[in-house]
C-alpha cells in the first residue's frame, strides 16, 4: 500500500472498525454533511425502498436505524452530493496506484472496501456513475450517484479507512484520474415512426431487457436511451414509464434516480 496512506482510523470514534459503534460512525458522517441510510447486514442492498430520498444526517433518526450494536446494519452514504468515489476493484489497485504521478495518491479520504478494493473520495464531478478505464482495461466505477458503503460496514471483509475524512478534506480529482472516466457509449437510434400495437409490445419487451440487464456504470445512459425510443415511436408514455421504472429497479438503480432519468428522456 502506498506509503502516503495511513492505517489509522479516527473519525471521532476511536480506532475501532467493527460494527459495534455503528450509530456513532453514522453521526460522524452526518457531521461531515453526508446523508446516511441503513444497508443489509453483510451486504450492499438498502434495507428499505426510498432510501435515496430518505437518507439523512438527523441524529435521532440515525439512532433509530442503528439502535444496538449486535446485528447492526451496514452504513451507506449518498454519493454525488458531498463527494464522488473512484471505486477501484481489488485486482486493479496496484495498477491504479502505479498510475499516480510519483505513485502518490491525492491528499483526500481513501478507504479499503470489503473485497480489498479502494474507494478514493473526490469532489463531485457532476457526471453521475461512469466506468473507469486504465490503458483499455475496466478497473472500476466512478460513483457520482446512488450510494456507497463506508466503514465500519462488512461484506466479504471489513471496510476500513486508510485516510479518514476527519483528518483530510475531500480534494478534486487530478487530471490523471479524470482521464480514466469513460464517456457513455453512444446508443444507436431506432427508425422514428409510430408502431403497430404488436410491434410496440415487442419493442417494450426489448427495452425492458436492455435496461434490466444493464451493467453498473451504464444503467442511467441505457435507461435514458430507452425512454428516447419510447418518445420517438409514440408509445403510451405512462405505460412505458412504468415498465422502464421496473426494469431500472431490477437493474439496481435507485427509484428517485430512475424516475428523474425517465422524466428527462420523455420530455
Secondary structure as GFF3:
##gff-version 3
##sequence-region A 1 267
A	DSSP	three_ten_helix	19	21	.	.	.	ID=ss1
A	DSSP	alpha_helix	22	31	.	.	.	ID=ss2
A	DSSP	beta_strand	36	39	.	.	.	ID=ss3
A	DSSP	alpha_helix	51	54	.	.	.	ID=ss4
A	DSSP	alpha_helix	59	65	.	.	.	ID=ss5
A	DSSP	beta_strand	74	78	.	.	.	ID=ss6
A	DSSP	beta_strand	84	88	.	.	.	ID=ss7
A	DSSP	three_ten_helix	90	92	.	.	.	ID=ss8
A	DSSP	alpha_helix	93	99	.	.	.	ID=ss9
A	DSSP	three_ten_helix	101	103	.	.	.	ID=ss10
A	DSSP	beta_strand	110	112	.	.	.	ID=ss11
A	DSSP	beta_strand	118	122	.	.	.	ID=ss12
A	DSSP	beta_strand	130	134	.	.	.	ID=ss13
A	DSSP	beta_strand	137	143	.	.	.	ID=ss14
A	DSSP	beta_strand	147	150	.	.	.	ID=ss15
A	DSSP	beta_strand	160	163	.	.	.	ID=ss16
A	DSSP	alpha_helix	175	178	.	.	.	ID=ss17
A	DSSP	alpha_helix	197	212	.	.	.	ID=ss18
A	DSSP	alpha_helix	219	233	.	.	.	ID=ss19
A	DSSP	alpha_helix	237	251	.	.	.	ID=ss20
A	DSSP	alpha_helix	255	265	.	.	.	ID=ss21
###
